[in-house]
Amino acid sequence: MSVQEKMVLEEEDNEYDYEGLPPNFSLAANMAAGAFAGVAEHSVMYPIDLLKTRMQVMSPTPAAIYTGLGNAIATISRAEGYLSLWRGLSSVIVGAGPAHAVYFATYEVVKQQMGGNAAGHHPLAAATSGACATIASDAFMNPFDVIKQRMQVHGSVYTSLTQCARSVFRNEGLRAFYVSYPTTLAMTVPFTALQFTAYESITKFMHRRPGYDPLTHCTAGGLAGGIAAAATTPLDVIKTLLQTRGSSTDAEIRSAKGLFDAAGIIARRDGAKGFFRGMKARVVTAAPSTAICWSAYEVAKAYFIRAEEAK
């Protein structure tokens, strides 16, 4: 057999769908890739996420009323110092790594079981895999997200993750860390299903041959994240109200018990437009965050795949 024929056969043998796991790709390596992606995503875009939280909070103090992203950055930097834009980052770093490890591991395993790694386009497998991934990861991440938003709000007195966690637990009990979990799932399941479906579809449209392509993964991730973020903003506003209710001086907000209570408060006070507060900041956060997340994940995955092939 000629060298050229051998190369053709080897190329055919390696013609697995790059987005899925090759047979020798370990779960531990996949979780490591996911953890790397999660920390990279949240760390880079954290200041914009803080702005989104500030803009979504109900009944803000006069000092926390902003006219836009630029005004918010200028006001916070001037009044609280530039470093305040990173307040609460420790909660994300501690929680995001393990949560994203669970997220991507669940996604790959479920996708493989549903046949999503076979040749062709499988939007149902991608959507289902994404939904399962977010249910698993949010169960772990929700308490860290509560701590993060409590530290992000204007006037927060918390200086560390542990101080905030102890205070919330002492004053509001364990339930405070999970009161927003049903709402979080109501938002993140369709968000993730839509994001993963869009990502898989855009990736396959842009890049028809297997292999690592940074531009494709970055572009597809950004577009998918922006689309999903815009569509699920109303639920994100509700989630923010529930997760920051303990920091509010408003009795009605403090007594909100779940999704429907929070939605009713927003509708009565601000009408339909209230459900879209902070949408621009959310999209501005989600698009590059998702691009960074998928790019970092694919970089790590490509590294592990090459390492396995080199053995």
Contacts in CASP RR format, 6 or more apart in sequence:
PFRMAT RR
TARGET T0000
AUTHOR 0000-0000-0000
METHOD contacts of the structure
MODEL  1
MSVQEKMVLEEEDNEYDYEGLPPNFSLAANMAAGAFAGVAEHSVMYPIDL
LKTRMQVMSPTPAAIYTGLGNAIATISRAEGYLSLWRGLSSVIVGAGPAH
AVYFATYEVVKQQMGGNAAGHHPLAAATSGACATIASDAFMNPFDVIKQR
MQVHGSVYTSLTQCARSVFRNEGLRAFYVSYPTTLAMTVPFTALQFTAYE
SITKFMHRRPGYDPLTHCTAGGLAGGIAAAATTPLDVIKTLLQTRGSSTD
AEIRSAKGLFDAAGIIARRDGAKGFFRGMKARVVTAAPSTAICWSAYEVA
KAYFIRAEEAK
14 210 0 8 1.000
14 309 0 8 1.000
15 210 0 8 1.000
16 22 0 8 1.000
16 117 0 8 1.000
16 210 0 8 1.000
17 116 0 8 1.000
17 117 0 8 1.000
17 118 0 8 1.000
17 119 0 8 1.000
17 120 0 8 1.000
17 210 0 8 1.000
18 210 0 8 1.000
18 211 0 8 1.000
18 212 0 8 1.000
19 117 0 8 1.000
19 200 0 8 1.000
19 203 0 8 1.000
20 108 0 8 1.000
20 111 0 8 1.000
20 112 0 8 1.000
20 116 0 8 1.000
20 117 0 8 1.000
21 30 0 8 1.000
21 108 0 8 1.000
21 112 0 8 1.000
21 117 0 8 1.000
22 305 0 8 1.000
22 308 0 8 1.000
24 308 0 8 1.000
25 301 0 8 1.000
25 304 0 8 1.000
25 305 0 8 1.000
25 308 0 8 1.000
26 304 0 8 1.000
27 105 0 8 1.000
27 109 0 8 1.000
29 301 0 8 1.000
29 304 0 8 1.000
29 308 0 8 1.000
30 104 0 8 1.000
30 105 0 8 1.000
30 108 0 8 1.000
30 301 0 8 1.000
30 304 0 8 1.000
31 101 0 8 1.000
31 102 0 8 1.000
31 104 0 8 1.000
31 105 0 8 1.000
32 101 0 8 1.000
32 300 0 8 1.000
32 304 0 8 1.000
33 104 0 8 1.000
33 297 0 8 1.000
33 300 0 8 1.000
33 301 0 8 1.000
33 304 0 8 1.000
34 97 0 8 1.000
34 100 0 8 1.000
34 101 0 8 1.000
34 103 0 8 1.000
34 104 0 8 1.000
34 105 0 8 1.000
34 296 0 8 1.000
34 297 0 8 1.000
34 300 0 8 1.000
35 96 0 8 1.000
35 97 0 8 1.000
35 98 0 8 1.000
35 100 0 8 1.000
35 101 0 8 1.000
36 97 0 8 1.000
36 296 0 8 1.000
36 297 0 8 1.000
36 300 0 8 1.000
37 100 0 8 1.000
37 104 0 8 1.000
37 292 0 8 1.000
37 293 0 8 1.000
37 294 0 8 1.000
37 296 0 8 1.000
37 297 0 8 1.000
37 300 0 8 1.000
38 96 0 8 1.000
38 97 0 8 1.000
38 99 0 8 1.000
38 100 0 8 1.000
38 293 0 8 1.000
38 296 0 8 1.000
39 93 0 8 1.000
39 96 0 8 1.000
39 97 0 8 1.000
39 100 0 8 1.000
40 292 0 8 1.000
40 293 0 8 1.000
40 296 0 8 1.000
41 96 0 8 1.000
41 100 0 8 1.000
41 289 0 8 1.000
41 290 0 8 1.000
41 292 0 8 1.000
41 293 0 8 1.000
41 296 0 8 1.000
42 49 0 8 1.000
42 89 0 8 1.000
42 92 0 8 1.000
42 93 0 8 1.000
42 96 0 8 1.000
42 289 0 8 1.000
43 89 0 8 1.000
43 92 0 8 1.000
43 93 0 8 1.000
44 288 0 8 1.000
44 289 0 8 1.000
44 292 0 8 1.000
45 285 0 8 1.000
45 288 0 8 1.000
45 289 0 8 1.000
45 292 0 8 1.000
46 85 0 8 1.000
46 86 0 8 1.000
46 89 0 8 1.000
46 92 0 8 1.000
47 73 0 8 1.000
47 85 0 8 1.000
47 86 0 8 1.000
48 69 0 8 1.000
48 281 0 8 1.000
48 284 0 8 1.000
48 285 0 8 1.000
49 152 0 8 1.000
49 285 0 8 1.000
49 289 0 8 1.000
50 76 0 8 1.000
50 85 0 8 1.000
50 86 0 8 1.000
50 87 0 8 1.000
50 88 0 8 1.000
50 152 0 8 1.000
51 66 0 8 1.000
51 69 0 8 1.000
51 72 0 8 1.000
51 73 0 8 1.000
51 76 0 8 1.000
51 85 0 8 1.000
51 281 0 8 1.000
52 278 0 8 1.000
52 281 0 8 1.000
52 282 0 8 1.000
52 285 0 8 1.000
53 149 0 8 1.000
53 152 0 8 1.000
53 153 0 8 1.000
53 240 0 8 1.000
53 244 0 8 1.000
54 60 0 8 1.000
54 64 0 8 1.000
54 66 0 8 1.000
54 72 0 8 1.000
54 76 0 8 1.000
54 152 0 8 1.000
54 153 0 8 1.000
54 154 0 8 1.000
55 66 0 8 1.000
55 68 0 8 1.000
55 72 0 8 1.000
55 277 0 8 1.000
55 278 0 8 1.000
55 281 0 8 1.000
56 236 0 8 1.000
56 237 0 8 1.000
56 240 0 8 1.000
56 241 0 8 1.000
56 277 0 8 1.000
56 278 0 8 1.000
57 64 0 8 1.000
57 153 0 8 1.000
57 154 0 8 1.000
57 240 0 8 1.000
57 241 0 8 1.000
57 244 0 8 1.000
57 248 0 8 1.000
58 241 0 8 1.000
58 248 0 8 1.000
58 250 0 8 1.000
58 253 0 8 1.000
58 265 0 8 1.000
58 266 0 8 1.000
58 269 0 8 1.000
59 248 0 8 1.000
59 249 0 8 1.000
59 250 0 8 1.000
59 253 0 8 1.000
60 154 0 8 1.000
61 154 0 8 1.000
61 155 0 8 1.000
63 75 0 8 1.000
63 79 0 8 1.000
63 154 0 8 1.000
64 153 0 8 1.000
64 154 0 8 1.000
64 155 0 8 1.000
66 72 0 8 1.000
66 75 0 8 1.000
68 280 0 8 1.000
69 280 0 8 1.000
69 281 0 8 1.000
69 284 0 8 1.000
73 85 0 8 1.000
76 84 0 8 1.000
76 85 0 8 1.000
77 84 0 8 1.000
77 85 0 8 1.000
87 151 0 8 1.000
87 152 0 8 1.000
87 156 0 8 1.000
88 147 0 8 1.000
88 148 0 8 1.000
88 151 0 8 1.000
88 152 0 8 1.000
88 158 0 8 1.000
88 161 0 8 1.000
90 160 0 8 1.000
90 161 0 8 1.000
91 144 0 8 1.000
91 145 0 8 1.000
91 147 0 8 1.000
91 148 0 8 1.000
91 151 0 8 1.000
91 161 0 8 1.000
91 164 0 8 1.000
92 144 0 8 1.000
92 148 0 8 1.000
94 144 0 8 1.000
94 161 0 8 1.000
95 140 0 8 1.000
95 141 0 8 1.000
95 144 0 8 1.000
96 141 0 8 1.000
96 144 0 8 1.000
98 140 0 8 1.000
99 137 0 8 1.000
99 138 0 8 1.000
99 140 0 8 1.000
99 141 0 8 1.000
99 144 0 8 1.000
100 137 0 8 1.000
100 293 0 8 1.000
102 133 0 8 1.000
102 136 0 8 1.000
102 137 0 8 1.000
102 140 0 8 1.000
103 133 0 8 1.000
103 134 0 8 1.000
103 136 0 8 1.000
103 137 0 8 1.000
104 133 0 8 1.000
104 297 0 8 1.000
106 129 0 8 1.000
106 130 0 8 1.000
106 132 0 8 1.000
106 133 0 8 1.000
106 136 0 8 1.000
106 137 0 8 1.000
107 129 0 8 1.000
107 130 0 8 1.000
107 132 0 8 1.000
107 133 0 8 1.000
107 196 0 8 1.000
108 129 0 8 1.000
110 128 0 8 1.000
110 129 0 8 1.000
110 130 0 8 1.000
110 132 0 8 1.000
110 133 0 8 1.000
111 117 0 8 1.000
111 125 0 8 1.000
111 126 0 8 1.000
111 129 0 8 1.000
114 122 0 8 1.000
114 124 0 8 1.000
114 125 0 8 1.000
114 128 0 8 1.000
114 129 0 8 1.000
115 122 0 8 1.000
115 125 0 8 1.000
116 122 0 8 1.000
116 125 0 8 1.000
116 126 0 8 1.000
116 129 0 8 1.000
120 204 0 8 1.000
121 200 0 8 1.000
121 201 0 8 1.000
121 204 0 8 1.000
122 200 0 8 1.000
123 197 0 8 1.000
123 200 0 8 1.000
123 201 0 8 1.000
126 196 0 8 1.000
126 197 0 8 1.000
126 199 0 8 1.000
126 200 0 8 1.000
127 193 0 8 1.000
127 194 0 8 1.000
127 196 0 8 1.000
127 197 0 8 1.000
128 193 0 8 1.000
129 196 0 8 1.000
130 192 0 8 1.000
130 193 0 8 1.000
130 195 0 8 1.000
130 196 0 8 1.000
131 189 0 8 1.000
131 192 0 8 1.000
131 193 0 8 1.000
133 192 0 8 1.000
133 196 0 8 1.000
134 185 0 8 1.000
134 188 0 8 1.000
134 189 0 8 1.000
134 191 0 8 1.000
134 192 0 8 1.000
135 185 0 8 1.000
135 189 0 8 1.000
138 181 0 8 1.000
138 184 0 8 1.000
138 185 0 8 1.000
138 188 0 8 1.000
139 181 0 8 1.000
142 177 0 8 1.000
142 178 0 8 1.000
142 180 0 8 1.000
142 181 0 8 1.000
142 184 0 8 1.000
143 165 0 8 1.000
143 177 0 8 1.000
143 178 0 8 1.000
145 180 0 8 1.000
145 184 0 8 1.000
145 243 0 8 1.000
146 168 0 8 1.000
146 176 0 8 1.000
146 177 0 8 1.000
146 180 0 8 1.000
146 243 0 8 1.000
147 161 0 8 1.000
147 164 0 8 1.000
147 165 0 8 1.000
147 168 0 8 1.000
149 240 0 8 1.000
149 243 0 8 1.000
149 244 0 8 1.000
150 156 0 8 1.000
150 158 0 8 1.000
150 164 0 8 1.000
150 168 0 8 1.000
150 243 0 8 1.000
150 244 0 8 1.000
150 246 0 8 1.000
150 247 0 8 1.000
151 158 0 8 1.000
151 161 0 8 1.000
151 164 0 8 1.000
153 244 0 8 1.000
153 247 0 8 1.000
156 247 0 8 1.000
158 164 0 8 1.000
158 167 0 8 1.000
168 176 0 8 1.000
168 177 0 8 1.000
168 246 0 8 1.000
169 176 0 8 1.000
169 177 0 8 1.000
171 246 0 8 1.000
172 246 0 8 1.000
176 246 0 8 1.000
179 242 0 8 1.000
179 243 0 8 1.000
179 245 0 8 1.000
179 257 0 8 1.000
179 258 0 8 1.000
180 239 0 8 1.000
180 242 0 8 1.000
180 243 0 8 1.000
180 258 0 8 1.000
182 258 0 8 1.000
182 259 0 8 1.000
183 235 0 8 1.000
183 238 0 8 1.000
183 239 0 8 1.000
183 242 0 8 1.000
183 258 0 8 1.000
183 259 0 8 1.000
183 262 0 8 1.000
184 239 0 8 1.000
186 235 0 8 1.000
186 259 0 8 1.000
187 232 0 8 1.000
187 235 0 8 1.000
187 236 0 8 1.000
187 238 0 8 1.000
187 239 0 8 1.000
188 232 0 8 1.000
190 228 0 8 1.000
190 231 0 8 1.000
190 232 0 8 1.000
191 228 0 8 1.000
191 229 0 8 1.000
191 231 0 8 1.000
191 232 0 8 1.000
192 228 0 8 1.000
194 224 0 8 1.000
194 227 0 8 1.000
194 228 0 8 1.000
194 231 0 8 1.000
194 232 0 8 1.000
195 221 0 8 1.000
195 224 0 8 1.000
195 225 0 8 1.000
195 227 0 8 1.000
195 228 0 8 1.000
195 290 0 8 1.000
196 224 0 8 1.000
198 220 0 8 1.000
198 223 0 8 1.000
198 224 0 8 1.000
198 225 0 8 1.000
198 227 0 8 1.000
198 228 0 8 1.000
199 220 0 8 1.000
199 221 0 8 1.000
199 224 0 8 1.000
199 225 0 8 1.000
199 290 0 8 1.000
199 294 0 8 1.000
202 219 0 8 1.000
202 220 0 8 1.000
202 221 0 8 1.000
202 223 0 8 1.000
202 224 0 8 1.000
203 216 0 8 1.000
203 217 0 8 1.000
203 220 0 8 1.000
206 213 0 8 1.000
206 216 0 8 1.000
206 219 0 8 1.000
206 220 0 8 1.000
207 213 0 8 1.000
207 216 0 8 1.000
211 302 0 8 1.000
212 298 0 8 1.000
212 299 0 8 1.000
212 301 0 8 1.000
212 302 0 8 1.000
214 295 0 8 1.000
214 298 0 8 1.000
214 299 0 8 1.000
217 294 0 8 1.000
217 295 0 8 1.000
217 298 0 8 1.000
218 291 0 8 1.000
218 294 0 8 1.000
218 295 0 8 1.000
219 291 0 8 1.000
220 294 0 8 1.000
221 287 0 8 1.000
221 290 0 8 1.000
221 291 0 8 1.000
221 293 0 8 1.000
221 294 0 8 1.000
221 295 0 8 1.000
222 286 0 8 1.000
222 287 0 8 1.000
222 288 0 8 1.000
222 290 0 8 1.000
222 291 0 8 1.000
222 294 0 8 1.000
223 287 0 8 1.000
224 290 0 8 1.000
224 294 0 8 1.000
225 286 0 8 1.000
225 287 0 8 1.000
225 289 0 8 1.000
225 290 0 8 1.000
225 291 0 8 1.000
226 283 0 8 1.000
226 286 0 8 1.000
226 287 0 8 1.000
226 290 0 8 1.000
228 286 0 8 1.000
228 290 0 8 1.000
229 236 0 8 1.000
229 279 0 8 1.000
229 282 0 8 1.000
229 283 0 8 1.000
229 285 0 8 1.000
229 286 0 8 1.000
229 287 0 8 1.000
230 279 0 8 1.000
230 282 0 8 1.000
230 283 0 8 1.000
233 275 0 8 1.000
233 276 0 8 1.000
233 278 0 8 1.000
233 279 0 8 1.000
233 282 0 8 1.000
234 275 0 8 1.000
234 276 0 8 1.000
236 282 0 8 1.000
237 266 0 8 1.000
237 274 0 8 1.000
237 275 0 8 1.000
237 276 0 8 1.000
237 277 0 8 1.000
237 278 0 8 1.000
238 259 0 8 1.000
238 262 0 8 1.000
238 263 0 8 1.000
238 266 0 8 1.000
238 275 0 8 1.000
241 253 0 8 1.000
241 256 0 8 1.000
241 262 0 8 1.000
241 265 0 8 1.000
241 266 0 8 1.000
242 256 0 8 1.000
242 258 0 8 1.000
242 259 0 8 1.000
242 262 0 8 1.000
245 253 0 8 1.000
245 254 0 8 1.000
245 256 0 8 1.000
246 254 0 8 1.000
248 254 0 8 1.000
252 265 0 8 1.000
253 265 0 8 1.000
255 261 0 8 1.000
256 262 0 8 1.000
256 265 0 8 1.000
263 275 0 8 1.000
266 274 0 8 1.000
266 275 0 8 1.000
267 274 0 8 1.000
267 275 0 8 1.000
270 277 0 8 1.000
END
